């Protein structure tokens, strides 16, 4: 079963493969940190039971991009395009997971990008306790 944190880690691994020279953070970076960088967080998620041990999970992933350079607006629009292409599909536990409902906003000199991932998860069946001991006697009456 994929966890909420597995989705965040899959997004971070994708970024590290595509942007090897850019720092990628899963925790809030310090304000004094140099730019550019990517910060990934999960603002919300749902876990809904469908049937028995089967659940539908939906994760919203928020990415904050801090640009650098002399043309930060152009850099942020270009990064929004790259993020849409990169996050279109990620790999979760070796299986492809499609992103949907992608949105971006530029506010306070940073790019805020969001995407939603939805997948089905199943809990493992509980192990039934083994029988301890059985006394058995055979005979004719």
C-alpha positions as CSV (number, residue, x, y, z in Angstrom):
1,X,0.0,0.0,0.0
2,X,1.3,3.4,-0.9
3,X,1.4,6.0,2.0
4,X,0.9,9.7,1.8
5,X,4.6,10.2,2.5
6,X,5.5,7.8,-0.4
7,X,3.8,10.1,-2.8
8,X,5.8,13.1,-1.5
9,X,9.0,11.1,-1.7
10,X,8.2,10.0,-5.3
11,X,7.7,13.6,-6.4
12,X,11.0,14.5,-4.7
13,X,12.8,11.6,-6.4
14,X,11.4,12.7,-9.7
15,X,12.7,16.3,-9.1
16,X,16.1,15.1,-8.1
17,X,16.4,13.0,-11.3
18,X,15.2,15.9,-13.6
19,X,16.8,18.8,-11.8
20,X,20.0,17.3,-10.3
21,X,21.7,20.7,-9.6
22,X,18.7,22.2,-7.8
23,X,18.1,21.5,-4.1
24,X,14.8,19.8,-3.3
25,X,13.4,20.0,0.2
26,X,10.7,18.1,2.1
27,X,10.8,20.4,5.1
28,X,10.4,24.2,5.1
29,X,13.8,25.6,4.0
30,X,15.4,28.6,5.8
31,X,14.6,32.0,4.4
32,X,18.3,32.8,4.2
33,X,18.8,29.9,1.8
34,X,20.0,30.8,-1.7
35,X,17.8,30.2,-4.6
36,X,16.6,28.5,-6.8
37,X,15.1,25.6,-4.9
38,X,12.0,23.4,-4.8
39,X,10.0,22.7,-1.6
40,X,7.5,19.8,-1.7
41,X,4.7,19.4,0.8
42,X,1.3,17.6,1.2
43,X,-1.3,20.2,2.2
44,X,-4.2,17.6,2.2
45,X,-5.1,14.1,1.5
46,X,-8.1,11.8,1.7
47,X,-8.4,8.1,2.6
48,X,-11.9,6.7,1.7
49,X,-13.0,3.1,2.2
50,X,-14.5,1.6,-1.0
51,X,-15.0,-2.0,0.0
52,X,-13.6,-4.3,2.6
53,X,-9.9,-3.6,2.9
54,X,-9.8,-1.5,-0.3
55,X,-9.3,2.3,0.0
56,X,-9.1,5.2,-2.4
57,X,-6.4,7.7,-1.6
58,X,-6.1,11.2,-3.0
59,X,-3.1,13.4,-2.3
60,X,-2.7,17.1,-3.1
61,X,1.0,17.9,-3.6
62,X,2.1,21.5,-3.3
63,X,5.4,22.6,-4.8
64,X,7.0,26.0,-4.1
65,X,9.7,27.2,-6.5
66,X,12.0,30.1,-5.5
67,X,13.6,31.5,-8.7
68,X,16.8,33.3,-9.2
69,X,18.3,35.5,-12.0
70,X,17.5,38.8,-13.6
71,X,14.1,37.7,-15.1
72,X,12.3,35.8,-12.3
73,X,8.8,36.0,-13.9
74,X,10.0,34.4,-17.1
75,X,11.8,31.8,-15.0
76,X,8.7,31.0,-13.0
77,X,6.5,30.6,-16.2
78,X,9.1,28.3,-17.7
79,X,9.3,26.3,-14.5
80,X,5.5,26.0,-14.4
81,X,5.7,24.4,-17.9
82,X,8.4,22.0,-16.8
83,X,6.6,21.0,-13.6
84,X,3.4,20.3,-15.6
85,X,5.4,18.0,-17.9
86,X,7.4,16.3,-15.1
87,X,4.5,15.7,-12.7
88,X,2.2,14.5,-15.4
89,X,3.2,11.0,-14.3
90,X,5.4,9.8,-11.5
91,X,6.4,6.3,-10.3
92,X,4.9,5.1,-6.9
93,X,6.4,1.8,-5.8
94,X,7.4,1.0,-9.4
95,X,3.9,1.7,-10.8
96,X,3.0,4.8,-12.9
97,X,0.8,7.3,-11.1
98,X,-0.9,10.1,-13.2
99,X,-1.2,13.6,-11.9
100,X,-4.3,15.6,-12.5
101,X,-5.9,19.0,-11.5
102,X,-2.6,20.9,-12.0
103,X,-2.7,24.5,-11.1
104,X,-0.1,27.3,-10.6
105,X,0.0,30.7,-9.1
106,X,2.7,33.3,-8.8
107,X,2.6,35.2,-5.6
108,X,5.2,37.1,-3.5
109,X,8.0,36.3,-6.0
110,X,7.6,32.5,-5.8
111,X,5.8,30.0,-8.0
112,X,3.2,27.9,-6.2
113,X,2.3,24.7,-8.2
114,X,-0.2,22.0,-7.1
115,X,-1.1,18.6,-8.5
116,X,-3.4,15.8,-7.3
117,X,-2.6,12.1,-7.3
118,X,-5.3,9.4,-6.8
119,X,-4.7,5.7,-6.3
120,X,-6.2,2.6,-4.8
121,X,-4.6,1.0,-1.7
122,X,-5.4,-2.2,0.1
123,X,-4.7,-3.1,3.7
124,X,-3.1,-6.5,4.3
125,X,-5.5,-9.1,5.7
126,X,-5.0,-9.8,9.4
127,X,-3.3,-13.1,10.1
128,X,-5.7,-15.5,11.8
129,X,-4.3,-17.0,15.0
130,X,-3.0,-20.5,14.6
131,X,-4.8,-23.2,16.5
132,X,-2.9,-23.9,19.8
133,X,-3.7,-27.5,20.6
134,X,-6.4,-30.0,19.8
135,X,-7.1,-33.0,22.0
136,X,-8.4,-35.9,19.9
137,X,-9.4,-39.3,21.1
138,X,-10.5,-42.2,18.9
139,X,-12.4,-45.3,20.0
140,X,-15.5,-47.4,19.4
141,X,-18.4,-47.4,21.8
